[in-house]
Amino acid sequence: MERSLTMELVRVTEAAAVQSARWMGFGKKDEADDAATTAMRKVFDTIPMTGTVVIGEGEMDEAPMLYIGERLGLGSLPKVDVAVDPLEGTNIVAKGLWNALSVVAISDEGCLLHAPDMYMDKIAVGPKAVGLVDLDAPVEDNLKAVARAQGKDMEDIVAIVLDRPRHARLIEQIRKAGARIKLISDGDVAAAIHTGFPDTGVDILLGSGGAPEGVLSAVALKCLGGEIQGRLLPEDEEQYQRCVRMGLENPKQILRMEDLVKGDDAIFAATGVTDGELLKGVRYQGSTATTHSVVMRAKTGTIRFIDGTHRLEKKPNLVL
């Protein structure tokens, strides 16, 4: 992949963030998501690449834009797999809460897992704990491994978990082990990324969330040198057979980094929509908007934080 694509992807997430942040606090998550999707689609059509959406807004008959299998870009080389979440945290934006993001990831063609829209059990850690945790290990053992790797006492470890009834037993196990918990309402891509940045105060992600978000998280953690493991959780025979059609002979196998994102290169970009521990949200003043983004590339290990100031009257077509 061309390194210039890193900056092209930031333009995509900036546009989606600027448009969707206008809906913050209005209680209209669908309108916010539609604004992000529309903006993202317009900018993708200006990028010199041939992209195929493998993680998108649904199947072709379920989503008007950015559906799985859709082609993006100008039709030139390189050919890439594309994973998108135009607005990760639609409920977050609707309620004006923290850590909503616009997210894009790409890899060389054929390298991203075509994860179906179902739940995935996950464990994610930053670089220091790579190779020391296991999805099948007891929760306490994983927490102890992370504590040793981080050089922390157990009571200083923070596990981030989606606040869902299904996680009641997991939460109990974490508390019994002596670690602290940060419960979040939505946004487990942001949560997974936070494990790779010490300043966020998050050491490990545990619990189940969306499988597509697991692939996006894997790209980010590949760039950061971290790790995520996952296991698909089909809820019925139809979902199970869909996993089989994806090429997973055993849908209940642990999916490791190389299963989620193959090869040595991938690019991840995210722009803050609302404020978070890692990225600031969009700010508006008259016809000006400011954005805060991160873009990372696995091949080089480069991580860039980008502040953008956008004169919106000069960019009526949203190509920021």
Secondary structure, 3 states (H helix, E strand, C coil): CCCCHHHHHHHHHHHHHHHHHHHCCCCCHHHHHHHHHHHHHHHHCCCCCEEEEEECCCCCCCCCCCCCCCEECCCCCCEEEEEEEEEECHHHHHHCCCCCEEEEEEEECCCECCCCCCEEEEEEECHHHCCCCCCCCCHHHHHHHHHHHHCCCHHHCEEEEECCHHHHHHHHHHHHHCCEEEEECCCHHHHHHHCCCHHHCCCEEEEEEEHHHHHHHHHHHHHHCCEEEEEEECCCHHHHHHHHHCCCCCCCCCECHHHHECCCCEEEEEEECCCCCCCCCCEEECCEEEEEEEEEECCCCCEEEEEEEEEHHHCCCCCC
